[in-house]
Amino acid sequence: MLDTRPMSTLKTYLADTGESQSAFARRAGLSKQHVSLLVTEQRKPQDAAKHKIFKATRGRVTIYRRRKRLSPRAFENGGAK
């Protein structure tokens, strides 16, 4: 059964699910390099990448904006508000 509890980072999500960065990148529609930079926290995701990560992880990766956690409703209608 799939665990649906929120997680704090993409790195944690990938470790817990056993999915490779490459496979996640393909599934989320991101480049392998972008995912690598996000996992190592060398880059922060822009809104479009946040939305893709949120959808690809079914909300399991928490997404922050200005130190506030975005709710799943922030991504209704195709984008962050």
Contacts in CASP RR format, 6 or more apart in sequence:
PFRMAT RR
TARGET T0000
AUTHOR 0000-0000-0000
METHOD contacts of the structure
MODEL  1
MLDTRPMSTLKTYLADTGESQSAFARRAGLSKQHVSLLVTEQRKPQDAAK
HKIFKATRGRVTIYRRRKRLSPRAFENGGAK
3 16 0 8 1.000
3 60 0 8 1.000
4 58 0 8 1.000
4 60 0 8 1.000
5 60 0 8 1.000
6 59 0 8 1.000
6 60 0 8 1.000
6 61 0 8 1.000
6 62 0 8 1.000
7 13 0 8 1.000
7 16 0 8 1.000
7 57 0 8 1.000
7 60 0 8 1.000
7 61 0 8 1.000
7 62 0 8 1.000
8 61 0 8 1.000
8 62 0 8 1.000
9 39 0 8 1.000
9 41 0 8 1.000
9 61 0 8 1.000
10 24 0 8 1.000
10 35 0 8 1.000
10 38 0 8 1.000
10 39 0 8 1.000
10 53 0 8 1.000
10 57 0 8 1.000
10 61 0 8 1.000
11 39 0 8 1.000
11 40 0 8 1.000
11 41 0 8 1.000
12 61 0 8 1.000
13 19 0 8 1.000
13 57 0 8 1.000
13 60 0 8 1.000
13 61 0 8 1.000
14 20 0 8 1.000
14 21 0 8 1.000
14 24 0 8 1.000
14 39 0 8 1.000
19 27 0 8 1.000
21 32 0 8 1.000
21 35 0 8 1.000
21 36 0 8 1.000
21 39 0 8 1.000
22 32 0 8 1.000
22 35 0 8 1.000
24 30 0 8 1.000
24 35 0 8 1.000
24 56 0 8 1.000
25 31 0 8 1.000
25 32 0 8 1.000
25 34 0 8 1.000
25 35 0 8 1.000
27 56 0 8 1.000
28 35 0 8 1.000
28 52 0 8 1.000
28 53 0 8 1.000
28 55 0 8 1.000
28 56 0 8 1.000
29 52 0 8 1.000
29 56 0 8 1.000
30 49 0 8 1.000
30 52 0 8 1.000
30 53 0 8 1.000
34 43 0 8 1.000
34 49 0 8 1.000
37 43 0 8 1.000
38 44 0 8 1.000
38 45 0 8 1.000
38 49 0 8 1.000
38 53 0 8 1.000
45 53 0 8 1.000
45 63 0 8 1.000
47 79 0 8 1.000
47 80 0 8 1.000
50 63 0 8 1.000
50 65 0 8 1.000
50 70 0 8 1.000
50 80 0 8 1.000
51 75 0 8 1.000
51 78 0 8 1.000
51 79 0 8 1.000
51 80 0 8 1.000
53 61 0 8 1.000
53 63 0 8 1.000
54 61 0 8 1.000
54 63 0 8 1.000
54 70 0 8 1.000
54 72 0 8 1.000
54 75 0 8 1.000
55 75 0 8 1.000
59 72 0 8 1.000
62 69 0 8 1.000
63 69 0 8 1.000
63 70 0 8 1.000
64 70 0 8 1.000
65 80 0 8 1.000
70 80 0 8 1.000
74 80 0 8 1.000
74 81 0 8 1.000
END
